[in-house]
Amino acid sequence: MFSSCRLLGATSRRVAATGALALSAAAYATTAEVDCRGSARTQNAVLAPKHRVILTQWPALEDPTNGLTDLESLFRWCKEKGYDGIEVGADDMRKRFMPTAPFEEVVSEVRRMCRKHSIQVPGSLYHIADGVTAEMGKRMHVDEGQPGGERFDLDLNDGDFYEMFREKVARDKRMGNEYIDVHIRLPPRYLFTGGEYRSDESFLALSAERIGRIQQICFEVRALMLLLLVLLLVLLLVLLLVLLLVLLLVLLLVLLILLVLTSLLPASLQEELNCYIETHMNMISEDPAGFCAIMDKAVPFEINADISYVRMPAVNS
């Protein structure tokens, strides 16, 4: 099995960013100033002091001959082969290994495996559809042994797309993700047309708007533990007004302990998520001219370049 080799490069033609050849987007992230309309975070963050070698989802979970039959065998194999982590989300793990389990059980079990094997799950690759039907390959979970269960891939045409995207991102954040890598699929009318969408100004503008909203959600997601800490701080401030001096000293000591514990939390529980838009055939990035036009209309964003598709054999076929 092999992990995919990708290039993290410039964010857009208006914002310069340092590129780095990396094994997966989790390896090393550059930063770029972004206007996210009030978001607490305005840019991607550096996620690690050095490159990390990450096994991507497709060789780990989509090869039926790899002999990996459960979470234990997957994490053990990655540890034995020297990987630092696996690029997976809760949907990936549930569909392959725990098809009937609730998501929170999947998240809990993945976190247990991470602790046991000292393997990270630093990010996820999302395939976002734009009008893809089941006949065209839209992926769904299998519930109670029957196909047609919960959605696996979200579709931009779903009325609750952004609500469900936020829920999906928050869930993967709890599992340990530090970034989300996004494939945005072309609508059926523009598949295999050699980049005809480059001349559709309304589609280019809509794609730019969608990228901005997707990135903003990633930047806004926070870990539940930090939210609880904020609530506790508010409660302590209220109590400070009514309690005696001795009790105040005790509460301040508790607060100090909490702050120390928070400083020891991993980065994935202290910060929001990075967001990358990945290049690939059949996506809004397959045509360079069209993708550059989308960049010009969008807020600045970072690109994760999957160079394996450069020959683009399916663009016109």
VENWO-V491902 format. One record per residue. N is the residue number from 0. RES is the residue in one small letter. SS is DSSP state (a for helix, b for strand, c for the rest). Layout:
BEGIN
((N | RES | SS) (N | RES | SS))
END
This chain:
BEGIN
((0 | m | c) (1 | f | c) (2 | s | c) (3 | s | c) (4 | c | b) (5 | r | b) (6 | l | b) (7 | l | b) (8 | g | c) (9 | a | c) (10 | t | c) (11 | s | b) (12 | r | c) (13 | r | c) (14 | v | b) (15 | a | c) (16 | a | c) (17 | t | c) (18 | g | c) (19 | a | b) (20 | l | b) (21 | a | b) (22 | l | b) (23 | s | c) (24 | a | c) (25 | a | c) (26 | a | c) (27 | y | c) (28 | a | c) (29 | t | c) (30 | t | c) (31 | a | c) (32 | e | c) (33 | v | c) (34 | d | c) (35 | c | c) (36 | r | c) (37 | g | c) (38 | s | c) (39 | a | c) (40 | r | c) (41 | t | c) (42 | q | c) (43 | n | c) (44 | a | c) (45 | v | c) (46 | l | c) (47 | a | c) (48 | p | c) (49 | k | c) (50 | h | c) (51 | r | c) (52 | v | c) (53 | i | b) (54 | l | b) (55 | t | c) (56 | q | a) (57 | w | a) (58 | p | a) (59 | a | a) (60 | l | a) (61 | e | c) (62 | d | c) (63 | p | c) (64 | t | c) (65 | n | c) (66 | g | c) (67 | l | c) (68 | t | c) (69 | d | c) (70 | l | a) (71 | e | a) (72 | s | a) (73 | l | a) (74 | f | a) (75 | r | a) (76 | w | a) (77 | c | a) (78 | k | a) (79 | e | a) (80 | k | c) (81 | g | c) (82 | y | c) (83 | d | c) (84 | g | b) (85 | i | b) (86 | e | b) (87 | v | c) (88 | g | c) (89 | a | a) (90 | d | a) (91 | d | a) (92 | m | a) (93 | r | a) (94 | k | a) (95 | r | a) (96 | f | a) (97 | m | c) (98 | p | c) (99 | t | c) (100 | a | c) (101 | p | c) (102 | f | a) (103 | e | a) (104 | e | a) (105 | v | a) (106 | v | a) (107 | s | a) (108 | e | a) (109 | v | a) (110 | r | a) (111 | r | a) (112 | m | a) (113 | c | a) (114 | r | a) (115 | k | a) (116 | h | a) (117 | s | c) (118 | i | c) (119 | q | b) (120 | v | b) (121 | p | b) (122 | g | b) (123 | s | b) (124 | l | b) (125 | y | b) (126 | h | b) (127 | i | b) (128 | a | b) (129 | d | c) (130 | g | c) (131 | v | c) (132 | t | c) (133 | a | a) (134 | e | a) (135 | m | a) (136 | g | c) (137 | k | c) (138 | r | c) (139 | m | b) (140 | h | c) (141 | v | c) (142 | d | b) (143 | e | c) (144 | g | c) (145 | q | b) (146 | p | c) (147 | g | c) (148 | g | c) (149 | e | c) (150 | r | b) (151 | f | c) (152 | d | c) (153 | l | c) (154 | d | b) (155 | l | c) (156 | n | c) (157 | d | c) (158 | g | c) (159 | d | c) (160 | f | a) (161 | y | a) (162 | e | a) (163 | m | a) (164 | f | a) (165 | r | a) (166 | e | a) (167 | k | a) (168 | v | a) (169 | a | a) (170 | r | a) (171 | d | a) (172 | k | a) (173 | r | a) (174 | m | a) (175 | g | c) (176 | n | c) (177 | e | c) (178 | y | b) (179 | i | b) (180 | d | b) (181 | v | b) (182 | h | b) (183 | i | b) (184 | r | b) (185 | l | c) (186 | p | c) (187 | p | a) (188 | r | a) (189 | y | a) (190 | l | c) (191 | f | c) (192 | t | c) (193 | g | c) (194 | g | c) (195 | e | a) (196 | y | a) (197 | r | a) (198 | s | a) (199 | d | c) (200 | e | a) (201 | s | a) (202 | f | a) (203 | l | a) (204 | a | a) (205 | l | a) (206 | s | a) (207 | a | a) (208 | e | a) (209 | r | a) (210 | i | a) (211 | g | a) (212 | r | a) (213 | i | a) (214 | q | a) (215 | q | a) (216 | i | a) (217 | c | a) (218 | f | a) (219 | e | a) (220 | v | c) (221 | r | c) (222 | a | c) (223 | l | a) (224 | m | a) (225 | l | a) (226 | l | a) (227 | l | a) (228 | l | a) (229 | v | a) (230 | l | a) (231 | l | a) (232 | l | a) (233 | v | a) (234 | l | a) (235 | l | a) (236 | l | a) (237 | v | a) (238 | l | a) (239 | l | a) (240 | l | c) (241 | v | c) (242 | l | c) (243 | l | c) (244 | l | a) (245 | v | a) (246 | l | a) (247 | l | a) (248 | l | a) (249 | v | a) (250 | l | a) (251 | l | a) (252 | l | a) (253 | v | a) (254 | l | a) (255 | l | a) (256 | i | a) (257 | l | a) (258 | l | a) (259 | v | a) (260 | l | a) (261 | t | a) (262 | s | a) (263 | l | c) (264 | l | c) (265 | p | c) (266 | a | a) (267 | s | a) (268 | l | a) (269 | q | c) (270 | e | c) (271 | e | c) (272 | l | c) (273 | n | b) (274 | c | b) (275 | y | b) (276 | i | b) (277 | e | b) (278 | t | b) (279 | h | c) (280 | m | c) (281 | n | c) (282 | m | b) (283 | i | c) (284 | s | c) (285 | e | c) (286 | d | c) (287 | p | a) (288 | a | a) (289 | g | a) (290 | f | a) (291 | c | a) (292 | a | a) (293 | i | a) (294 | m | a) (295 | d | a) (296 | k | a) (297 | a | c) (298 | v | c) (299 | p | c) (300 | f | c) (301 | e | b) (302 | i | b) (303 | n | b) (304 | a | b) (305 | d | b) (306 | i | a) (307 | s | a) (308 | y | a) (309 | v | c) (310 | r | c) (311 | m | c) (312 | p | c) (313 | a | c) (314 | v | c) (315 | n | c) (316 | s | c))
END
